[in-house]
Structures are given as C-alpha cells and as structure tokens.
Amino acid sequence: MAEPACPFCEGHERETPPETFALGSPGRSPDTPGWQVRVVPNKYPAVEGETGRTEVVVHTPRHVTSVGDLEAPELELVAEAW
C-alpha cells in the first residue's frame, strides 16, 4: 500500500501555511522545494491566545516518523532551526 501524501514532505509546500523559517539551498525561494529543514505555523495549535505562536518544525524533506530516524547531519540542522 502506498503512503498517503504528506503535506510536510518536499514538493507539498503549498499544502502548509507559508514558512516562517527554512534552511536550504542558497537562492531558494520561500515555500518551494530545496529546503533541508522548514518551519511553518501550526494550523491546529494546542494553546492559543497571548502565549505566542505555535510552529511546526519539519525535520527533513523526506518522510520520517521519528527524530530517531534522522541522520546526524540532519539532526544538527534541526537543532539549528529550534
């Protein structure tokens, strides 16, 4: 069975709110492929109001389900984004 389309995977950037931060290829336009880590506003925040904004850090352009699936260089980029 094929994986369902994931809005967080590379190539599906238009399915998320506009990115607020990204690490990627030099000269890359926002909300396009070529990123390594991407941060977008959370459409469904657990806490709302005066507490600030809630964001989703997309750890890698490839589909992973756990931070434990990341390679060391990927984890370093995620730490930089955090």
HTML snippet that shows the backbone in 3Dmol.js (N, CA, C, O; Angstrom):
<script src="https://3Dmol.org/build/3Dmol-min.js"></script>
<div id="view" style="width:600px;height:400px;position:relative"></div>
<script>
const pdb = `
ATOM      1  N   MET A   1       0.844  -1.184   0.000  1.00  0.00           N
ATOM      2  CA  MET A   1       0.000   0.000   0.000  1.00  0.00           C
ATOM      3  C   MET A   1       0.887   1.244   0.000  1.00  0.00           C
ATOM      4  O   MET A   1       1.842   1.323   0.773  1.00  0.00           O
ATOM      5  N   ALA A   2       0.584   2.192  -0.842  1.00  0.00           N
ATOM      6  CA  ALA A   2       1.371   3.422  -0.946  1.00  0.00           C
ATOM      7  C   ALA A   2       1.096   4.328   0.251  1.00  0.00           C
ATOM      8  O   ALA A   2      -0.003   4.338   0.805  1.00  0.00           O
ATOM      9  N   GLU A   3       2.122   5.086   0.636  1.00  0.00           N
ATOM     10  CA  GLU A   3       1.967   6.073   1.710  1.00  0.00           C
ATOM     11  C   GLU A   3       1.015   7.179   1.248  1.00  0.00           C
ATOM     12  O   GLU A   3       1.063   7.595   0.090  1.00  0.00           O
ATOM     13  N   PRO A   4       0.152   7.654   2.149  1.00  0.00           N
ATOM     14  CA  PRO A   4      -0.675   8.801   1.757  1.00  0.00           C
ATOM     15  C   PRO A   4       0.203  10.028   1.561  1.00  0.00           C
ATOM     16  O   PRO A   4       1.277  10.129   2.154  1.00  0.00           O
ATOM     17  N   ALA A   5      -0.247  10.951   0.740  1.00  0.00           N
ATOM     18  CA  ALA A   5       0.510  12.185   0.509  1.00  0.00           C
ATOM     19  C   ALA A   5       0.634  12.934   1.834  1.00  0.00           C
ATOM     20  O   ALA A   5      -0.353  13.121   2.546  1.00  0.00           O
ATOM     21  N   CYS A   6       1.838  13.354   2.153  1.00  0.00           N
ATOM     22  CA  CYS A   6       2.118  14.058   3.405  1.00  0.00           C
ATOM     23  C   CYS A   6       2.322  15.542   3.098  1.00  0.00           C
ATOM     24  O   CYS A   6       3.181  15.872   2.280  1.00  0.00           O
ATOM     25  N   PRO A   7       1.568  16.442   3.722  1.00  0.00           N
ATOM     26  CA  PRO A   7       1.729  17.865   3.437  1.00  0.00           C
ATOM     27  C   PRO A   7       3.081  18.423   3.878  1.00  0.00           C
ATOM     28  O   PRO A   7       3.463  19.519   3.467  1.00  0.00           O
ATOM     29  N   PHE A   8       3.805  17.678   4.710  1.00  0.00           N
ATOM     30  CA  PHE A   8       5.093  18.157   5.200  1.00  0.00           C
ATOM     31  C   PHE A   8       6.277  17.701   4.355  1.00  0.00           C
ATOM     32  O   PHE A   8       7.381  18.218   4.523  1.00  0.00           O
ATOM     33  N   CYS A   9       6.075  16.751   3.455  1.00  0.00           N
ATOM     34  CA  CYS A   9       7.164  16.271   2.611  1.00  0.00           C
ATOM     35  C   CYS A   9       7.460  17.271   1.494  1.00  0.00           C
ATOM     36  O   CYS A   9       6.591  18.033   1.071  1.00  0.00           O
ATOM     37  N   GLU A  10       8.710  17.247   1.030  1.00  0.00           N
ATOM     38  CA  GLU A  10       9.130  18.131  -0.058  1.00  0.00           C
ATOM     39  C   GLU A  10       8.234  17.930  -1.275  1.00  0.00           C
ATOM     40  O   GLU A  10       7.879  16.808  -1.636  1.00  0.00           O
ATOM     41  N   GLY A  11       7.880  19.056  -1.895  1.00  0.00           N
ATOM     42  CA  GLY A  11       7.005  19.028  -3.055  1.00  0.00           C
ATOM     43  C   GLY A  11       5.556  19.330  -2.711  1.00  0.00           C
ATOM     44  O   GLY A  11       4.729  19.513  -3.604  1.00  0.00           O
ATOM     45  N   HIS A  12       5.241  19.383  -1.414  1.00  0.00           N
ATOM     46  CA  HIS A  12       3.879  19.664  -0.961  1.00  0.00           C
ATOM     47  C   HIS A  12       3.824  20.972  -0.175  1.00  0.00           C
ATOM     48  O   HIS A  12       2.953  21.145   0.678  1.00  0.00           O
ATOM     49  N   GLU A  13       4.730  21.877  -0.450  1.00  0.00           N
ATOM     50  CA  GLU A  13       4.840  23.118   0.318  1.00  0.00           C
ATOM     51  C   GLU A  13       3.564  23.957   0.296  1.00  0.00           C
ATOM     52  O   GLU A  13       3.281  24.667   1.261  1.00  0.00           O
ATOM     53  N   ARG A  14       2.810  23.889  -0.758  1.00  0.00           N
ATOM     54  CA  ARG A  14       1.576  24.682  -0.871  1.00  0.00           C
ATOM     55  C   ARG A  14       0.453  24.156   0.019  1.00  0.00           C
ATOM     56  O   ARG A  14      -0.580  24.809   0.168  1.00  0.00           O
ATOM     57  N   GLU A  15       0.651  22.977   0.612  1.00  0.00           N
ATOM     58  CA  GLU A  15      -0.365  22.389   1.482  1.00  0.00           C
ATOM     59  C   GLU A  15      -0.213  22.834   2.945  1.00  0.00           C
ATOM     60  O   GLU A  15      -1.004  22.435   3.800  1.00  0.00           O
ATOM     61  N   THR A  16       0.785  23.645   3.223  1.00  0.00           N
ATOM     62  CA  THR A  16       1.002  24.148   4.577  1.00  0.00           C
ATOM     63  C   THR A  16       0.920  25.669   4.561  1.00  0.00           C
ATOM     64  O   THR A  16       0.973  26.282   3.494  1.00  0.00           O
ATOM     65  N   PRO A  17       0.791  26.285   5.740  1.00  0.00           N
ATOM     66  CA  PRO A  17       0.897  27.744   5.767  1.00  0.00           C
ATOM     67  C   PRO A  17       2.284  28.166   5.282  1.00  0.00           C
ATOM     68  O   PRO A  17       3.205  27.349   5.276  1.00  0.00           O
ATOM     69  N   PRO A  18       2.448  29.416   4.880  1.00  0.00           N
ATOM     70  CA  PRO A  18       3.758  29.886   4.426  1.00  0.00           C
ATOM     71  C   PRO A  18       4.832  29.703   5.505  1.00  0.00           C
ATOM     72  O   PRO A  18       4.587  29.923   6.691  1.00  0.00           O
ATOM     73  N   GLU A  19       6.007  29.300   5.072  1.00  0.00           N
ATOM     74  CA  GLU A  19       7.094  29.050   6.027  1.00  0.00           C
ATOM     75  C   GLU A  19       7.528  30.343   6.722  1.00  0.00           C
ATOM     76  O   GLU A  19       7.511  31.426   6.136  1.00  0.00           O
ATOM     77  N   THR A  20       7.912  30.194   7.972  1.00  0.00           N
ATOM     78  CA  THR A  20       8.442  31.319   8.749  1.00  0.00           C
ATOM     79  C   THR A  20       9.954  31.266   8.834  1.00  0.00           C
ATOM     80  O   THR A  20      10.596  32.258   9.181  1.00  0.00           O
ATOM     81  N   PHE A  21      10.534  30.098   8.516  1.00  0.00           N
ATOM     82  CA  PHE A  21      11.984  29.906   8.553  1.00  0.00           C
ATOM     83  C   PHE A  21      12.296  28.653   7.762  1.00  0.00           C
ATOM     84  O   PHE A  21      11.496  27.718   7.729  1.00  0.00           O
ATOM     85  N   ALA A  22      13.448  28.630   7.131  1.00  0.00           N
ATOM     86  CA  ALA A  22      13.892  27.423   6.430  1.00  0.00           C
ATOM     87  C   ALA A  22      15.401  27.449   6.279  1.00  0.00           C
ATOM     88  O   ALA A  22      16.012  28.511   6.157  1.00  0.00           O
ATOM     89  N   LEU A  23      15.984  26.277   6.288  1.00  0.00           N
ATOM     90  CA  LEU A  23      17.388  26.084   5.940  1.00  0.00           C
ATOM     91  C   LEU A  23      17.390  25.299   4.641  1.00  0.00           C
ATOM     92  O   LEU A  23      16.749  24.252   4.546  1.00  0.00           O
ATOM     93  N   GLY A  24      18.103  25.794   3.642  1.00  0.00           N
ATOM     94  CA  GLY A  24      18.085  25.097   2.367  1.00  0.00           C
ATOM     95  C   GLY A  24      19.086  25.645   1.386  1.00  0.00           C
ATOM     96  O   GLY A  24      20.044  26.326   1.752  1.00  0.00           O
ATOM     97  N   SER A  25      18.844  25.336   0.143  1.00  0.00           N
ATOM     98  CA  SER A  25      19.739  25.725  -0.939  1.00  0.00           C
ATOM     99  C   SER A  25      19.840  27.245  -1.039  1.00  0.00           C
ATOM    100  O   SER A  25      18.835  27.941  -0.896  1.00  0.00           O
ATOM    101  N   PRO A  26      21.056  27.773  -1.286  1.00  0.00           N
ATOM    102  CA  PRO A  26      21.196  29.221  -1.477  1.00  0.00           C
ATOM    103  C   PRO A  26      20.336  29.691  -2.644  1.00  0.00           C
ATOM    104  O   PRO A  26      20.292  29.041  -3.688  1.00  0.00           O
ATOM    105  N   GLY A  27      19.658  30.811  -2.468  1.00  0.00           N
ATOM    106  CA  GLY A  27      18.837  31.375  -3.528  1.00  0.00           C
ATOM    107  C   GLY A  27      17.463  30.740  -3.682  1.00  0.00           C
ATOM    108  O   GLY A  27      16.691  31.132  -4.557  1.00  0.00           O
ATOM    109  N   ARG A  28      17.160  29.774  -2.847  1.00  0.00           N
ATOM    110  CA  ARG A  28      15.856  29.105  -2.906  1.00  0.00           C
ATOM    111  C   ARG A  28      14.743  30.087  -2.535  1.00  0.00           C
ATOM    112  O   ARG A  28      14.879  30.835  -1.567  1.00  0.00           O
ATOM    113  N   SER A  29      13.662  30.090  -3.284  1.00  0.00           N
ATOM    114  CA  SER A  29      12.508  30.914  -2.961  1.00  0.00           C
ATOM    115  C   SER A  29      11.718  30.269  -1.824  1.00  0.00           C
ATOM    116  O   SER A  29      11.663  29.042  -1.735  1.00  0.00           O
ATOM    117  N   PRO A  30      11.103  31.075  -0.953  1.00  0.00           N
ATOM    118  CA  PRO A  30      10.281  30.504   0.129  1.00  0.00           C
ATOM    119  C   PRO A  30       9.171  29.619  -0.428  1.00  0.00           C
ATOM    120  O   PRO A  30       8.648  29.855  -1.517  1.00  0.00           O
ATOM    121  N   ASP A  31       8.830  28.603   0.345  1.00  0.00           N
ATOM    122  CA  ASP A  31       7.713  27.710   0.027  1.00  0.00           C
ATOM    123  C   ASP A  31       7.880  26.956  -1.279  1.00  0.00           C
ATOM    124  O   ASP A  31       6.915  26.705  -2.001  1.00  0.00           O
ATOM    125  N   THR A  32       9.132  26.599  -1.571  1.00  0.00           N
ATOM    126  CA  THR A  32       9.451  25.789  -2.741  1.00  0.00           C
ATOM    127  C   THR A  32      10.365  24.645  -2.302  1.00  0.00           C
ATOM    128  O   THR A  32      10.949  24.710  -1.221  1.00  0.00           O
ATOM    129  N   PRO A  33      10.500  23.602  -3.118  1.00  0.00           N
ATOM    130  CA  PRO A  33      11.433  22.532  -2.796  1.00  0.00           C
ATOM    131  C   PRO A  33      12.870  23.060  -2.698  1.00  0.00           C
ATOM    132  O   PRO A  33      13.173  24.165  -3.149  1.00  0.00           O
ATOM    133  N   GLY A  34      13.740  22.251  -2.103  1.00  0.00           N
ATOM    134  CA  GLY A  34      15.141  22.617  -1.954  1.00  0.00           C
ATOM    135  C   GLY A  34      15.520  22.926  -0.519  1.00  0.00           C
ATOM    136  O   GLY A  34      16.658  23.309  -0.248  1.00  0.00           O
ATOM    137  N   TRP A  35      14.580  22.764   0.408  1.00  0.00           N
ATOM    138  CA  TRP A  35      14.852  23.015   1.826  1.00  0.00           C
ATOM    139  C   TRP A  35      15.379  21.754   2.496  1.00  0.00           C
ATOM    140  O   TRP A  35      15.190  20.642   2.002  1.00  0.00           O
ATOM    141  N   GLN A  36      16.046  21.950   3.636  1.00  0.00           N
ATOM    142  CA  GLN A  36      16.524  20.822   4.443  1.00  0.00           C
ATOM    143  C   GLN A  36      15.761  20.727   5.757  1.00  0.00           C
ATOM    144  O   GLN A  36      15.506  19.630   6.255  1.00  0.00           O
ATOM    145  N   VAL A  37      15.398  21.879   6.319  1.00  0.00           N
ATOM    146  CA  VAL A  37      14.529  21.978   7.490  1.00  0.00           C
ATOM    147  C   VAL A  37      13.582  23.136   7.205  1.00  0.00           C
ATOM    148  O   VAL A  37      13.987  24.155   6.645  1.00  0.00           O
ATOM    149  N   ARG A  38      12.335  22.975   7.589  1.00  0.00           N
ATOM    150  CA  ARG A  38      11.328  24.006   7.291  1.00  0.00           C
ATOM    151  C   ARG A  38      10.437  24.217   8.501  1.00  0.00           C
ATOM    152  O   ARG A  38      10.063  23.256   9.172  1.00  0.00           O
ATOM    153  N   VAL A  39      10.091  25.477   8.788  1.00  0.00           N
ATOM    154  CA  VAL A  39       9.238  25.813   9.925  1.00  0.00           C
ATOM    155  C   VAL A  39       8.005  26.536   9.391  1.00  0.00           C
ATOM    156  O   VAL A  39       8.112  27.490   8.621  1.00  0.00           O
ATOM    157  N   VAL A  40       6.825  26.060   9.815  1.00  0.00           N
ATOM    158  CA  VAL A  40       5.562  26.662   9.386  1.00  0.00           C
ATOM    159  C   VAL A  40       4.665  26.860  10.605  1.00  0.00           C
ATOM    160  O   VAL A  40       4.803  26.139  11.593  1.00  0.00           O
ATOM    161  N   PRO A  41       3.742  27.833  10.549  1.00  0.00           N
ATOM    162  CA  PRO A  41       2.779  27.990  11.641  1.00  0.00           C
ATOM    163  C   PRO A  41       1.926  26.724  11.785  1.00  0.00           C
ATOM    164  O   PRO A  41       1.584  26.071  10.798  1.00  0.00           O
ATOM    165  N   ASN A  42       1.599  26.401  13.015  1.00  0.00           N
ATOM    166  CA  ASN A  42       0.741  25.252  13.293  1.00  0.00           C
ATOM    167  C   ASN A  42      -0.712  25.646  13.033  1.00  0.00           C
ATOM    168  O   ASN A  42      -1.222  26.583  13.648  1.00  0.00           O
ATOM    169  N   LYS A  43      -1.376  24.937  12.128  1.00  0.00           N
ATOM    170  CA  LYS A  43      -2.778  25.221  11.825  1.00  0.00           C
ATOM    171  C   LYS A  43      -3.698  24.826  12.978  1.00  0.00           C
ATOM    172  O   LYS A  43      -4.817  25.328  13.085  1.00  0.00           O
ATOM    173  N   TYR A  44      -3.224  23.928  13.837  1.00  0.00           N
ATOM    174  CA  TYR A  44      -4.045  23.395  14.925  1.00  0.00           C
ATOM    175  C   TYR A  44      -3.267  23.461  16.246  1.00  0.00           C
ATOM    176  O   TYR A  44      -2.950  22.419  16.819  1.00  0.00           O
ATOM    177  N   PRO A  45      -2.957  24.668  16.738  1.00  0.00           N
ATOM    178  CA  PRO A  45      -2.149  24.775  17.959  1.00  0.00           C
ATOM    179  C   PRO A  45      -2.883  24.227  19.180  1.00  0.00           C
ATOM    180  O   PRO A  45      -4.103  24.345  19.287  1.00  0.00           O
ATOM    181  N   ALA A  46      -2.130  23.631  20.091  1.00  0.00           N
ATOM    182  CA  ALA A  46      -2.701  23.102  21.331  1.00  0.00           C
ATOM    183  C   ALA A  46      -3.070  24.233  22.279  1.00  0.00           C
ATOM    184  O   ALA A  46      -4.001  24.103  23.074  1.00  0.00           O
ATOM    185  N   VAL A  47      -2.340  25.346  22.195  1.00  0.00           N
ATOM    186  CA  VAL A  47      -2.569  26.504  23.058  1.00  0.00           C
ATOM    187  C   VAL A  47      -2.703  27.724  22.161  1.00  0.00           C
ATOM    188  O   VAL A  47      -1.901  27.925  21.249  1.00  0.00           O
ATOM    189  N   GLU A  48      -3.710  28.527  22.422  1.00  0.00           N
ATOM    190  CA  GLU A  48      -3.920  29.738  21.627  1.00  0.00           C
ATOM    191  C   GLU A  48      -3.978  30.953  22.541  1.00  0.00           C
ATOM    192  O   GLU A  48      -4.063  30.827  23.762  1.00  0.00           O
ATOM    193  N   GLY A  49      -3.930  32.120  21.933  1.00  0.00           N
ATOM    194  CA  GLY A  49      -4.096  33.350  22.695  1.00  0.00           C
ATOM    195  C   GLY A  49      -2.801  34.104  22.871  1.00  0.00           C
ATOM    196  O   GLY A  49      -1.982  34.158  21.953  1.00  0.00           O
ATOM    197  N   GLU A  50      -2.606  34.682  24.029  1.00  0.00           N
ATOM    198  CA  GLU A  50      -1.487  35.562  24.332  1.00  0.00           C
ATOM    199  C   GLU A  50      -0.175  34.818  24.593  1.00  0.00           C
ATOM    200  O   GLU A  50       0.815  35.444  24.973  1.00  0.00           O
ATOM    201  N   THR A  51      -0.148  33.523  24.402  1.00  0.00           N
ATOM    202  CA  THR A  51       1.034  32.725  24.731  1.00  0.00           C
ATOM    203  C   THR A  51       2.088  32.717  23.642  1.00  0.00           C
ATOM    204  O   THR A  51       3.135  32.090  23.807  1.00  0.00           O
ATOM    205  N   GLY A  52       1.842  33.389  22.548  1.00  0.00           N
ATOM    206  CA  GLY A  52       2.799  33.384  21.438  1.00  0.00           C
ATOM    207  C   GLY A  52       2.343  32.469  20.329  1.00  0.00           C
ATOM    208  O   GLY A  52       1.234  31.936  20.361  1.00  0.00           O
ATOM    209  N   ARG A  53       3.197  32.294  19.359  1.00  0.00           N
ATOM    210  CA  ARG A  53       2.801  31.471  18.216  1.00  0.00           C
ATOM    211  C   ARG A  53       3.292  30.038  18.403  1.00  0.00           C
ATOM    212  O   ARG A  53       4.251  29.774  19.128  1.00  0.00           O
ATOM    213  N   THR A  54       2.611  29.139  17.736  1.00  0.00           N
ATOM    214  CA  THR A  54       2.967  27.724  17.754  1.00  0.00           C
ATOM    215  C   THR A  54       3.373  27.342  16.343  1.00  0.00           C
ATOM    216  O   THR A  54       2.646  27.610  15.387  1.00  0.00           O
ATOM    217  N   GLU A  55       4.539  26.713  16.212  1.00  0.00           N
ATOM    218  CA  GLU A  55       5.044  26.358  14.894  1.00  0.00           C
ATOM    219  C   GLU A  55       5.367  24.871  14.818  1.00  0.00           C
ATOM    220  O   GLU A  55       5.557  24.201  15.834  1.00  0.00           O
ATOM    221  N   VAL A  56       5.422  24.382  13.602  1.00  0.00           N
ATOM    222  CA  VAL A  56       5.810  23.010  13.311  1.00  0.00           C
ATOM    223  C   VAL A  56       7.189  23.053  12.663  1.00  0.00           C
ATOM    224  O   VAL A  56       7.383  23.736  11.657  1.00  0.00           O
ATOM    225  N   VAL A  57       8.144  22.327  13.237  1.00  0.00           N
ATOM    226  CA  VAL A  57       9.468  22.204  12.638  1.00  0.00           C
ATOM    227  C   VAL A  57       9.472  20.908  11.830  1.00  0.00           C
ATOM    228  O   VAL A  57       9.397  19.815  12.391  1.00  0.00           O
ATOM    229  N   VAL A  58       9.560  21.043  10.511  1.00  0.00           N
ATOM    230  CA  VAL A  58       9.596  19.881   9.619  1.00  0.00           C
ATOM    231  C   VAL A  58      11.067  19.481   9.502  1.00  0.00           C
ATOM    232  O   VAL A  58      11.866  20.195   8.896  1.00  0.00           O
ATOM    233  N   HIS A  59      11.407  18.360  10.075  1.00  0.00           N
ATOM    234  CA  HIS A  59      12.798  17.967  10.280  1.00  0.00           C
ATOM    235  C   HIS A  59      13.585  17.638   9.034  1.00  0.00           C
ATOM    236  O   HIS A  59      14.804  17.809   9.011  1.00  0.00           O
ATOM    237  N   THR A  60      12.920  17.172   8.003  1.00  0.00           N
ATOM    238  CA  THR A  60      13.624  16.742   6.798  1.00  0.00           C
ATOM    239  C   THR A  60      12.649  16.697   5.621  1.00  0.00           C
ATOM    240  O   THR A  60      11.458  16.464   5.830  1.00  0.00           O
ATOM    241  N   PRO A  61      13.116  16.910   4.405  1.00  0.00           N
ATOM    242  CA  PRO A  61      12.205  16.834   3.257  1.00  0.00           C
ATOM    243  C   PRO A  61      11.714  15.410   2.971  1.00  0.00           C
ATOM    244  O   PRO A  61      10.719  15.231   2.269  1.00  0.00           O
ATOM    245  N   ARG A  62      12.393  14.415   3.503  1.00  0.00           N
ATOM    246  CA  ARG A  62      11.942  13.027   3.304  1.00  0.00           C
ATOM    247  C   ARG A  62      11.000  12.640   4.442  1.00  0.00           C
ATOM    248  O   ARG A  62      11.074  13.214   5.528  1.00  0.00           O
ATOM    249  N   HIS A  63      10.136  11.696   4.206  1.00  0.00           N
ATOM    250  CA  HIS A  63       9.127  11.291   5.178  1.00  0.00           C
ATOM    251  C   HIS A  63       9.758  10.416   6.269  1.00  0.00           C
ATOM    252  O   HIS A  63      10.196   9.296   6.010  1.00  0.00           O
ATOM    253  N   VAL A  64       9.791  10.948   7.482  1.00  0.00           N
ATOM    254  CA  VAL A  64      10.232  10.175   8.649  1.00  0.00           C
ATOM    255  C   VAL A  64       9.167  10.315   9.721  1.00  0.00           C
ATOM    256  O   VAL A  64       8.388  11.267   9.709  1.00  0.00           O
ATOM    257  N   THR A  65       9.133   9.365  10.648  1.00  0.00           N
ATOM    258  CA  THR A  65       8.108   9.392  11.685  1.00  0.00           C
ATOM    259  C   THR A  65       8.672   9.620  13.071  1.00  0.00           C
ATOM    260  O   THR A  65       7.914   9.714  14.037  1.00  0.00           O
ATOM    261  N   SER A  66       9.995   9.710  13.192  1.00  0.00           N
ATOM    262  CA  SER A  66      10.617   9.878  14.499  1.00  0.00           C
ATOM    263  C   SER A  66      11.935  10.627  14.362  1.00  0.00           C
ATOM    264  O   SER A  66      12.635  10.489  13.359  1.00  0.00           O
ATOM    265  N   VAL A  67      12.267  11.416  15.369  1.00  0.00           N
ATOM    266  CA  VAL A  67      13.574  12.080  15.392  1.00  0.00           C
ATOM    267  C   VAL A  67      14.680  11.030  15.348  1.00  0.00           C
ATOM    268  O   VAL A  67      15.771  11.295  14.842  1.00  0.00           O
ATOM    269  N   GLY A  68      14.405   9.854  15.871  1.00  0.00           N
ATOM    270  CA  GLY A  68      15.376   8.765  15.846  1.00  0.00           C
ATOM    271  C   GLY A  68      15.722   8.288  14.451  1.00  0.00           C
ATOM    272  O   GLY A  68      16.728   7.603  14.265  1.00  0.00           O
ATOM    273  N   ASP A  69      14.900   8.639  13.460  1.00  0.00           N
ATOM    274  CA  ASP A  69      15.157   8.264  12.064  1.00  0.00           C
ATOM    275  C   ASP A  69      16.127   9.214  11.366  1.00  0.00           C
ATOM    276  O   ASP A  69      16.551   8.947  10.241  1.00  0.00           O
ATOM    277  N   LEU A  70      16.481  10.319  12.021  1.00  0.00           N
ATOM    278  CA  LEU A  70      17.344  11.320  11.392  1.00  0.00           C
ATOM    279  C   LEU A  70      18.810  10.912  11.462  1.00  0.00           C
ATOM    280  O   LEU A  70      19.260  10.324  12.445  1.00  0.00           O
ATOM    281  N   GLU A  71      19.540  11.232  10.409  1.00  0.00           N
ATOM    282  CA  GLU A  71      20.990  11.075  10.389  1.00  0.00           C
ATOM    283  C   GLU A  71      21.602  12.228  11.190  1.00  0.00           C
ATOM    284  O   GLU A  71      20.951  13.257  11.371  1.00  0.00           O
ATOM    285  N   ALA A  72      22.823  12.079  11.665  1.00  0.00           N
ATOM    286  CA  ALA A  72      23.472  13.103  12.489  1.00  0.00           C
ATOM    287  C   ALA A  72      23.486  14.488  11.826  1.00  0.00           C
ATOM    288  O   ALA A  72      23.164  15.467  12.501  1.00  0.00           O
ATOM    289  N   PRO A  73      23.842  14.620  10.546  1.00  0.00           N
ATOM    290  CA  PRO A  73      23.821  15.951   9.911  1.00  0.00           C
ATOM    291  C   PRO A  73      22.417  16.563   9.872  1.00  0.00           C
ATOM    292  O   PRO A  73      22.266  17.777  10.011  1.00  0.00           O
ATOM    293  N   GLU A  74      21.398  15.730   9.683  1.00  0.00           N
ATOM    294  CA  GLU A  74      20.025  16.225   9.688  1.00  0.00           C
ATOM    295  C   GLU A  74      19.644  16.733  11.075  1.00  0.00           C
ATOM    296  O   GLU A  74      19.009  17.780  11.206  1.00  0.00           O
ATOM    297  N   LEU A  75      20.028  15.999  12.092  1.00  0.00           N
ATOM    298  CA  LEU A  75      19.722  16.395  13.464  1.00  0.00           C
ATOM    299  C   LEU A  75      20.406  17.708  13.834  1.00  0.00           C
ATOM    300  O   LEU A  75      19.845  18.515  14.576  1.00  0.00           O
ATOM    301  N   GLU A  76      21.597  17.920  13.326  1.00  0.00           N
ATOM    302  CA  GLU A  76      22.296  19.195  13.567  1.00  0.00           C
ATOM    303  C   GLU A  76      21.522  20.365  12.970  1.00  0.00           C
ATOM    304  O   GLU A  76      21.429  21.423  13.594  1.00  0.00           O
ATOM    305  N   LEU A  77      20.968  20.193  11.777  1.00  0.00           N
ATOM    306  CA  LEU A  77      20.174  21.251  11.144  1.00  0.00           C
ATOM    307  C   LEU A  77      18.883  21.507  11.919  1.00  0.00           C
ATOM    308  O   LEU A  77      18.459  22.653  12.062  1.00  0.00           O
ATOM    309  N   VAL A  78      18.259  20.437  12.420  1.00  0.00           N
ATOM    310  CA  VAL A  78      17.049  20.592  13.218  1.00  0.00           C
ATOM    311  C   VAL A  78      17.359  21.385  14.483  1.00  0.00           C
ATOM    312  O   VAL A  78      16.595  22.273  14.863  1.00  0.00           O
ATOM    313  N   ALA A  79      18.469  21.071  15.131  1.00  0.00           N
ATOM    314  CA  ALA A  79      18.864  21.825  16.335  1.00  0.00           C
ATOM    315  C   ALA A  79      19.097  23.295  16.010  1.00  0.00           C
ATOM    316  O   ALA A  79      18.756  24.163  16.813  1.00  0.00           O
ATOM    317  N   GLU A  80      19.662  23.584  14.861  1.00  0.00           N
ATOM    318  CA  GLU A  80      19.866  24.972  14.443  1.00  0.00           C
ATOM    319  C   GLU A  80      18.515  25.678  14.264  1.00  0.00           C
ATOM    320  O   GLU A  80      18.371  26.840  14.646  1.00  0.00           O
ATOM    321  N   ALA A  81      17.542  24.998  13.696  1.00  0.00           N
ATOM    322  CA  ALA A  81      16.215  25.594  13.490  1.00  0.00           C
ATOM    323  C   ALA A  81      15.499  25.809  14.817  1.00  0.00           C
ATOM    324  O   ALA A  81      14.821  26.820  15.001  1.00  0.00           O
ATOM    325  N   TRP A  82      15.647  24.860  15.746  1.00  0.00           N
ATOM    326  CA  TRP A  82      14.995  25.008  17.065  1.00  0.00           C
ATOM    327  C   TRP A  82      15.499  26.249  17.744  1.00  0.00           C
ATOM    328  O   TRP A  82      15.079  26.556  18.860  1.00  0.00           O
TER     329      TRP A  82
END
`;
const viewer = $3Dmol.createViewer("view");
viewer.addModel(pdb, "pdb");
viewer.setStyle({}, {cartoon: {color: "spectrum"}});
viewer.zoomTo();
viewer.render();
</script>
